[in-house]
């Protein structure tokens, strides 16, 4: 079966790691017609728009996209393309698994948890304005509709993957109305899933518990900003952003991405680690029904990581991006 997928190569190391994904997916026998799309700094420099309408139209048509890292300046410049993509396409659910991989140095063994993040509301939406010079107001909007659909997504994800527990992360002790609404909605949704354990945890306590004993968590569901922070924390538990995938899902489209930075210091030098984007691509393949190929790619990747002979510099190896790619492809025939 042939598929059409939008490819947003991204900035910095983005083009290098997306090339690896294309080669590995092709070697696994999946027929994908990649539709090149512009976004990020390169699009802004070329078109004066970091997210051209044509890119949005293409994603709406294919319904699936794979995205490399995009550059976003802090405190100035154009608004985050990631935020714009999620809002324009209503990609309300961010799905971030964090799993320990053999061969990848990490603070803990056998971590296997999933952060489910509401993707379109809260402070992270960037609804802010200057009241008077020197005074800025940011709006944190939480709705019952948004809270209910992300809670349901978390429980459905847990059930489909055979997970045992969902934990609602919140700050309802202080933000009694906004996080109170989020917590109350999660509590209500939980009643429809008696087969899944459910509890809740205040966000600061959850951060402490995650770094002390991450094994006590399974699926965690939270609002946007908390999810942005704790999903990166979860990545740190298993080796960093370079080895953790991410998917943004909505009713009509899905965008899978690497969540690490553009690494401009090593861009074009053949030193980039494509693991995170490759794992995001296997999430994408499963979403598209190509589960067998996704499992084959993961098996080959994990074999290379565990073997430890062909690793990139960030994983304490000396292999180039191309050598790492070749090693994975070589394992495909034996996985």
GIJO-V428144 format. One record per residue. N is the residue number from 1. SS is DSSP state (~ for helix, > for strand, _ for the rest). Layout:
[[N SS] [N SS]]
//
This chain:
[[1 _] [2 >] [3 >] [4 >] [5 >] [6 >] [7 >] [8 >] [9 _] [10 _] [11 _] [12 _] [13 _] [14 ~] [15 ~] [16 ~] [17 ~] [18 ~] [19 ~] [20 ~] [21 ~] [22 ~] [23 ~] [24 ~] [25 ~] [26 ~] [27 ~] [28 _] [29 _] [30 _] [31 >] [32 >] [33 >] [34 >] [35 >] [36 >] [37 >] [38 _] [39 _] [40 _] [41 ~] [42 ~] [43 ~] [44 ~] [45 ~] [46 ~] [47 ~] [48 _] [49 _] [50 _] [51 _] [52 _] [53 ~] [54 ~] [55 ~] [56 ~] [57 ~] [58 ~] [59 ~] [60 ~] [61 ~] [62 ~] [63 _] [64 >] [65 >] [66 >] [67 >] [68 _] [69 _] [70 _] [71 _] [72 _] [73 _] [74 _] [75 _] [76 _] [77 _] [78 _] [79 _] [80 _] [81 ~] [82 ~] [83 ~] [84 ~] [85 ~] [86 ~] [87 ~] [88 ~] [89 _] [90 _] [91 _] [92 _] [93 >] [94 >] [95 >] [96 >] [97 >] [98 >] [99 >] [100 _] [101 _] [102 _] [103 _] [104 _] [105 _] [106 _] [107 _] [108 _] [109 _] [110 _] [111 _] [112 >] [113 >] [114 >] [115 >] [116 >] [117 >] [118 >] [119 _] [120 _] [121 _] [122 _] [123 ~] [124 ~] [125 ~] [126 _] [127 _] [128 >] [129 >] [130 >] [131 >] [132 >] [133 _] [134 _] [135 >] [136 >] [137 >] [138 >] [139 _] [140 _] [141 _] [142 _] [143 _] [144 ~] [145 ~] [146 ~] [147 ~] [148 ~] [149 ~] [150 ~] [151 ~] [152 ~] [153 ~] [154 ~] [155 ~] [156 ~] [157 ~] [158 ~] [159 ~] [160 ~] [161 _] [162 _] [163 _] [164 _] [165 >] [166 >] [167 >] [168 >] [169 >] [170 >] [171 _] [172 _] [173 _] [174 _] [175 _] [176 _] [177 _] [178 ~] [179 ~] [180 ~] [181 ~] [182 ~] [183 ~] [184 ~] [185 ~] [186 ~] [187 ~] [188 ~] [189 ~] [190 ~] [191 _] [192 _] [193 _] [194 _] [195 _] [196 _] [197 >] [198 >] [199 >] [200 >] [201 >] [202 >] [203 ~] [204 ~] [205 ~] [206 ~] [207 ~] [208 ~] [209 ~] [210 ~] [211 ~] [212 ~] [213 ~] [214 ~] [215 ~] [216 ~] [217 _] [218 _] [219 >] [220 >] [221 >] [222 >] [223 _] [224 ~] [225 ~] [226 ~] [227 ~] [228 ~] [229 ~] [230 ~] [231 ~] [232 ~] [233 ~] [234 ~] [235 ~] [236 ~] [237 ~] [238 _] [239 _] [240 _] [241 ~] [242 ~] [243 ~] [244 _] [245 >] [246 >] [247 >] [248 >] [249 >] [250 _] [251 _] [252 _] [253 _] [254 >] [255 >] [256 >] [257 >] [258 >] [259 _] [260 _] [261 _] [262 _] [263 _] [264 _] [265 _] [266 _] [267 _] [268 _] [269 _] [270 _] [271 _] [272 _] [273 _] [274 _] [275 ~] [276 ~] [277 ~] [278 ~] [279 ~] [280 ~] [281 ~] [282 ~] [283 ~] [284 ~] [285 ~] [286 ~] [287 ~] [288 _] [289 _] [290 _] [291 ~] [292 ~] [293 ~] [294 ~] [295 ~] [296 ~] [297 ~] [298 ~] [299 ~] [300 ~] [301 ~] [302 ~] [303 ~] [304 ~] [305 ~] [306 ~] [307 ~] [308 _] [309 _] [310 _] [311 _] [312 _] [313 ~] [314 ~] [315 ~] [316 _] [317 _] [318 _] [319 _] [320 _] [321 ~] [322 ~] [323 ~] [324 ~] [325 ~] [326 ~] [327 ~] [328 ~] [329 ~] [330 ~] [331 ~] [332 ~] [333 _] [334 _] [335 _]]
//
